[in-house]
Amino acid sequence: MTGIAFRSIGCRTNQEEMFALRAKLSTVGYAAVDEIENADIVIVNTCSVTSSTESKTGRFIRSISKNAPNAQILITGCFAQQHGEALLKYPGVRWVVGNGDKHLIASIIKSNSGNGLFLSDINASGGHVFWEDDILGPDESGRTRFSVKIQEGCDFKCAYCIVPSLRGRSRSAPKGQLVETFKRALDKGYKEIVLTGTHIGQYCDPGGLESLLEEFLKIPGDYRIRLSSLDPRDLTDTLISIVGEENRVCDHLHVSVQSLCADVLSGMARPHDKLDMLIKRLHDFREKYPQSGLGADFIVGHPGETGVMFETTLRGVESIGFTYAHIFRFSKRRGTPSALMPGQISELEKKKRSERLREAIAESRKKYLSLLLGRPLCILVEDGSPARGISGNYLKIEIPGADFSKNSWVRAALIGIAGDGRCIAEEIVDAGGAKPI
């Protein structure tokens, strides 16, 4: 049986696409293998979000042919969409499949025909969203959380971002199909369902993300739903209330704010005239739901960002109290307006700013965790012995000395933080009637 190794570089959406593809290929006669050295075929889902990511991707592809010289390599994702035919010159690369043709990968491998290049117009893919209805259960997949990809692409035109040109316009999976996929995942035994996509707030079939959530929540069962990254424009009062108060939705928001300075947001071609409203919404969320997780994405060193502008973002971070953040240094992407803007900032200065922002986030997280000490958590066990898992508010938890079944719920109280940042908890029998987080 042909063995295939799967590798993903970049965003969570890339990772989830690989799990969906693995499930698809397993149903048509291929075997998933963990080690590249044991693979007949290696599929790599790639990223082009930054220049450093592209460099890392190129090095990784070249390393495959050294470690598995007889393996055929299939490159897909944004790096494939960006560089196309040039990747066929890499040693061992047999196929290059753009984002618009990902749904054809199983048939491409099976037929093994053509010149190896599959690069159709990303906006002419018939609205296809790369999701599959072949679902591996938790025991087969080794996972306790199942991701449902609800949409693909993005209609925004942020000045720094190359993603819309590589993933295309936003298109949504039909609601009826998503509901059926959701039900099948529950039937397979998954307890946490994660809604993913390039920009899930642009889901629009019909009624938007809130309507889709309402449909999912009509489905009975012992599960919880987690939302992946949201844009500030997605944060309606209704959505915030669902996240804060609905027992089967994780008490966790992740918002791609990018900056908390209106002038920087203006340069990024992102909404900036309602920044005060966004900051108030985030403040209100933290005050009304103090146990909830609140993450963010930031870009430091965008062209034109002065020291004073960066300090504005820093003060905003300190006042809101994010519980974690993903911090990126601005990276020039060819073909984007930001790459040609005046006021480019040195890499050294970007590094200094990112370090200061990380320090501010770490201090916010420290205060947040001190607030949670002794509070009830609802943990989904991902490793049984010792017990490790994730809480609804997106904390990675360890329960020393405990032994629980994988993919089971455990109610526990946070009792301390280890030196390496791990959250330590102990099991409790009664959560006191509070919403589990």
Secondary structure, DSSP 8 states (H G I E B T S, - for coil): --EEEEEE-SSHHHHHHHHHHHHHHHTTT-EE-S-GGG-SEEEEEE--SSHHHHHHHHHHHHHHHHH-TT-EEEEEEHHHHHHGGGGGGSTTEEEEE-GGGGGGHHHHHHH--SSSEE---GGGSTT-----S----HHHH--SEEEEEEEE------TT--HHHHH-S-EE--HHHHHHHHHHHHHHT-SEEEEEES-GGG--SSSHHHHHHHHHHTS-SS-EEEE--B-GGG--HHHHHHHHH-TTB-SEEEEEEE-S-HHHHHHTTS--TTHHHHHHHHHHHHHHSTTSEEEEEEEE--TT--HHHHHHHHHHHHHHT-SEEEEEE----TTSGGGG-S----HHHHHHHHHHHHHHHHHHHHHHHHHHTT-EEEEEEEETTTEEEEETTS-EEEETT----TT-EEEEEEEEE-TTS-EEEEE-S--TT----
